Amino acid sequence: MTESFKALLLEQQPDGPVATIRTLTLDDLPAGEVLLQVHYSGLNYKDGMILQGRGNLVRDYPHVPGIDLAGTVLESADPRYRPGDPVVLTGYRVGEAHWGGYAQRACVRGDWLIAQPSGYSACQAMAAGTAGFTAMLAVQALEDHGLQPSTGEVLVTGASGGVGSIAVRLLARLGYTVTAVTGRPENANYLHQLGASTILAREALADAPAKPLLGERWAGCVDTVGGDMLAHVLAGMAYGRSVAACGLAGGAQLQTTVLPFLLRGINLLGIDSVLCPAERRRGTWERLAALLPGADLDAITSEIGLEDLPDYGEAILKGQIRGRTVVRLD
């Protein structure tokens, strides 16, 4: 008898995809080199888009979403992995083009896996997940372009969300003075606890700037919002400084001018966590685990089950989720 397992399955209906919890078998899984028992997944903005059928991210149905997973190897045709190995997967369009982590079993390519970071449990690895990995990539990109703690104020937009929360914590841990932007004033104390020195209301930056160039304030920025807020931030960057753009919660369109780039030498750095090369991926995870202990992640993480995902997917798109949410599969 073929082994069965639970999964959240998206099926296309006339009004859009509908998510239901189904019992599947190993024969239902797509082809892959490594069979995993999935212990935890995570909830990211992209997961919310997929669960709500936005952005045309999933083309083939039925589909198991979940762009992150942490689990244990059950079987492997890849000599790098053996049964019992704890592993983590983020990116590579898993959960979009390939079935993802919202199931108790997954079958994936060995090239997509890394060893579970030392010091993290499976739950903590997913509390970091794509959000933590992206935040660490963004901070490193800013450092690579000259950012130092002595340079000045660093802005984090969408600071109450997963990427933003972890970016605030990482920057504070590294000694930076952090200003956190949030549209939820009730999260001010939470952001101060993460290490933000100043809380800025979303309204201060929400609209396109009145002029192409504003006063030079920011020495760096991790932007998770995009849209008009990113245009406003670019106009207020200090000379020669950089913005690491890693999100589009405020929209994918960017209406700006070339003046911040031509007259102030501003750098707009694109952050992609999906196809990041394997060597850089491993090094980034190692640094993330060193800077962000599991206890720090526990403090910003809540746990849900598969049955909670449709409601939480809608909530994350509305900006109603604080910190990180992990999905328990065991």
Helices and strands as residue ranges (DSSP letters): E 4-13, E 16-25, G 26-28, E 34-42, H 45-51, E 68-76, E 86-90, E 105-108, G 110-112, E 114-115, H 122-144, E 154-156, H 162-173, E 178-182, G 185-187, H 188-194, E 198-201, G 202-204, E 218-223, H 227-235, E 237-245, H 259-264, E 267-270, H 278-291, H 294-298, E 301-304, G 306-308, H 309-317, E 324-328
